[in-house]
């Protein structure tokens, strides 16, 4: 049975929390993970345009979520 988006996200969160407990700084972890995701996207996507779209969509979704939260707080 394949994992759902939420299950994959939760497992990655557990992994990153474990890394933080072992002394890895948040900045270093975020830096390595972001570079890993870029490499993974470009290595596995059907083409570079698709990889770029995946990455930009993730960034845009986060920005929209932050903007929405900020507007709700005002």
N, C-alpha and C positions, 0 to 999 in steps of 0.2 A: 504494500500500500504506500503510495506517495505521500510525502509530507505536504501539509498546506502551507500557504504563505506565513500564517501566524506561527505555526510550529517551527518553521525554518528560522523565522525572526527570533522567536523565543530561545531556540538553541544557540543562535549566534550571540544573543544577549547574555546568556549564561556563560558562554565561552569568554566574552569580553570582560564580564565581571570577575571571572577566574583569573584572567590576565592582570586585571587591576589589583586583585588581592595578592598576586605574586610580586607586586612592586613596579609594574609597568605604568608609566605616567599616562594620563588621559590623552595628552597631546601626541605622544609617541604612538599610542594605540590607534588613535584616530588617523594619524598620518599614514601608518602602515596599512590599516584597513582600507582607507580611501584609495591608496595606490593599488592594493590588491584587487579591489572591485573594478578599477579601471582596466587593469591587466586582464582580469577574468572576462570582463565584458568584451574587450577587443579580441581576445583569444577564442571566444566561443560564439560570438554573434555571427550571423551569416555574412555580414559585411561591416565595414567601418561606419557607414551611415546608420545602420541599425544600432550598433554599439553606442554611438554618440547620442542617438535618440533615447536609448534606455537611460543613459547617465543624466542627460538634460531633463528628462521627465522626472526622474527621482529628485533632482535639485528643485525643479519648479514646484512639484507637489509639496515639498518641505517649505518652500518660501510661501506658498499660498496658505498652508496651515498656520504658519507663524503670523502672517498678515491678518488672517481671520481671527486668531486668538487675540492679537493686539487690538483689533477693532472692537471685539467683544469686551475687552477690559476697560475701554474708554467710556 
